[in-house]
Amino acid sequence: MRVAIGSDHAGYRLKQRLVQVLKDDGHDVDDLGAESEESSDYPPICAAVGRAVASGGAERGIVLGGSGQGEQISANKVRGVRAALCNDLYTARMSRAHNDANVLAIGARIVADGLAEEIVRLWLETPFDGGRHARRVDQITAIEAQETASDQGAAT
């Protein structure tokens, strides 16, 4: 699977570790930054991860920061992204099974390295359940399309 990954400075160390874990597990990885633990802004990096997923350049994305919240919010601004903040195994599994999340956000200052590895592996291997959940994901997509249309109408 091709995975796009990005972080800010707070998530950099965990990102480096997860890049190696992903490669060791046989995934293709696109590292979209940050390049160090020097202070960096997460919105452009997380948007780049989201765009990679939305465009089909990557099948899934992972964004990392101190809490993961700003990273999730930033990725979710990209149309077609369903980013989920998962700092435990249950939310990781449910975000895939029920919400078909395509971007995973993790708080590097919240989750220990070993647990982060478990979360990533579980999230990547969990299939979407479909069924009644597909109807709900379709409703989310419809809301996103309505908001995009509203934004375009307001801009003209």
C-alpha positions as CSV (number, residue, x, y, z in Angstrom):
1,M,0.0,0.0,0.0
2,R,1.2,3.5,-0.7
3,V,1.1,5.7,2.4
4,A,1.7,9.5,2.5
5,I,2.9,10.7,5.9
6,G,3.7,14.1,7.4
7,S,4.2,15.8,10.7
8,D,5.2,19.0,12.3
9,H,8.2,19.3,14.6
10,A,6.4,17.7,17.5
11,G,5.6,14.6,15.5
12,Y,8.9,14.4,13.6
13,R,10.6,11.7,15.8
14,L,7.5,9.4,15.7
15,K,7.2,10.0,12.0
16,Q,10.7,8.9,11.4
17,R,10.0,5.7,13.4
18,L,6.7,5.0,11.6
19,V,8.3,5.6,8.2
20,Q,10.7,2.7,9.0
21,V,8.0,0.5,10.4
22,L,5.8,1.1,7.3
23,K,8.7,0.3,5.0
24,D,9.6,-2.8,7.0
25,D,6.0,-3.9,6.6
26,G,6.3,-3.6,2.9
27,H,4.5,-0.3,2.3
28,D,5.6,2.4,-0.1
29,V,6.0,5.6,1.8
30,D,5.9,9.2,0.7
31,D,7.4,11.4,3.4
32,L,6.0,14.9,3.0
33,G,7.8,16.6,5.9
34,A,8.7,18.0,8.4
35,E,12.4,17.5,7.8
36,S,13.6,18.0,11.4
37,E,12.5,18.9,15.0
38,E,12.9,22.6,14.2
39,S,9.7,24.5,14.7
40,S,7.4,24.0,11.7
41,D,3.8,24.7,10.7
42,Y,1.6,21.6,10.3
43,P,-1.3,22.9,8.1
44,P,0.6,22.9,4.7
45,I,2.1,19.5,5.5
46,C,-1.2,17.9,6.5
47,A,-2.9,19.4,3.5
48,A,-0.3,17.9,1.3
49,V,-0.9,14.5,2.8
50,G,-4.6,15.0,2.4
51,R,-4.1,16.0,-1.3
52,A,-2.0,13.0,-1.9
53,V,-4.8,10.7,-0.7
54,A,-7.6,12.6,-2.4
55,S,-5.8,12.6,-5.7
56,G,-5.1,8.9,-5.6
57,G,-1.4,9.4,-5.3
58,A,-1.5,7.5,-2.0
59,E,-4.1,5.0,-0.7
60,R,-3.9,6.3,2.9
61,G,-2.3,9.1,4.8
62,I,-0.9,9.6,8.3
63,V,-0.4,13.0,10.0
64,L,1.4,13.5,13.3
65,G,1.7,16.3,15.7
66,G,1.8,17.0,19.4
67,S,-1.9,16.3,20.0
68,G,-2.9,15.3,16.5
69,Q,-5.9,17.6,16.6
70,G,-4.7,20.4,14.4
71,E,-3.3,17.9,12.0
72,Q,-6.6,16.1,11.7
73,I,-8.4,19.4,11.2
74,S,-6.0,20.6,8.5
75,A,-6.2,17.3,6.6
76,N,-10.0,17.4,6.8
77,K,-10.0,20.7,4.9
78,V,-9.1,18.8,1.8
79,R,-12.1,17.6,-0.2
80,G,-12.4,13.8,-0.1
81,V,-10.4,13.4,3.1
82,R,-11.9,11.7,6.1
83,A,-9.2,12.1,8.7
84,A,-9.6,10.5,12.1
85,L,-7.7,11.3,15.3
86,C,-7.0,7.9,16.8
87,N,-4.9,7.7,20.0
88,D,-6.1,4.2,20.9
89,L,-6.9,0.9,19.2
90,Y,-10.6,1.1,19.4
91,T,-11.0,4.5,17.6
92,A,-8.4,3.3,15.0
93,R,-10.5,0.2,14.2
94,M,-13.8,2.0,14.2
95,S,-12.6,4.9,12.1
96,R,-11.9,2.4,9.3
97,A,-14.7,-0.1,9.9
98,H,-17.5,2.5,10.3
99,N,-16.2,5.8,8.7
100,D,-13.8,4.5,6.0
101,A,-11.2,7.0,7.3
102,N,-8.4,7.6,4.7
103,V,-6.1,9.7,6.9
104,L,-5.0,8.8,10.4
105,A,-4.0,11.5,12.9
106,I,-2.0,10.6,16.0
107,G,-0.8,12.8,18.9
108,A,2.9,12.1,19.3
109,R,2.9,13.7,22.7
110,I,0.0,11.4,23.8
111,V,0.7,8.0,22.3
112,A,3.8,5.9,23.2
113,D,5.8,4.6,20.2
114,G,4.8,1.0,20.6
115,L,1.1,1.8,20.8
116,A,1.5,4.2,17.8
117,E,2.9,1.3,15.8
118,E,-0.1,-0.9,16.8
119,I,-2.5,1.8,15.9
120,V,-1.0,2.3,12.5
121,R,-0.9,-1.5,11.7
122,L,-4.5,-2.0,12.9
123,W,-5.7,1.0,11.0
124,L,-4.1,-0.1,7.8
125,E,-5.4,-3.6,7.9
126,T,-9.0,-2.8,9.0
127,P,-11.4,-2.9,6.1
128,F,-14.4,-0.7,5.7
129,D,-17.6,-2.6,6.8
130,G,-19.8,-0.9,4.2
131,G,-23.5,-1.7,4.6
132,R,-25.3,0.9,6.7
133,H,-22.0,2.7,7.2
134,A,-21.6,3.3,3.5
135,R,-24.9,5.2,3.6
136,R,-23.5,7.4,6.3
137,V,-20.2,8.0,4.5
138,D,-22.2,8.9,1.4
139,Q,-24.1,11.5,3.5
140,I,-20.8,12.9,4.7
141,T,-19.6,13.2,1.1
142,A,-22.9,14.9,0.2
143,I,-22.5,17.5,2.9
144,E,-18.9,18.2,1.8
145,A,-20.2,18.7,-1.8
146,Q,-23.0,21.0,-0.6
147,E,-20.5,23.1,1.4
148,T,-18.1,23.3,-1.6
149,A,-20.9,24.4,-3.8
150,S,-22.0,27.0,-1.3
151,D,-18.4,28.3,-1.1
152,Q,-18.2,28.5,-4.9
153,G,-21.5,30.4,-5.0
154,A,-20.4,32.8,-2.4
155,A,-17.2,33.5,-4.3
156,T,-18.9,34.6,-7.5
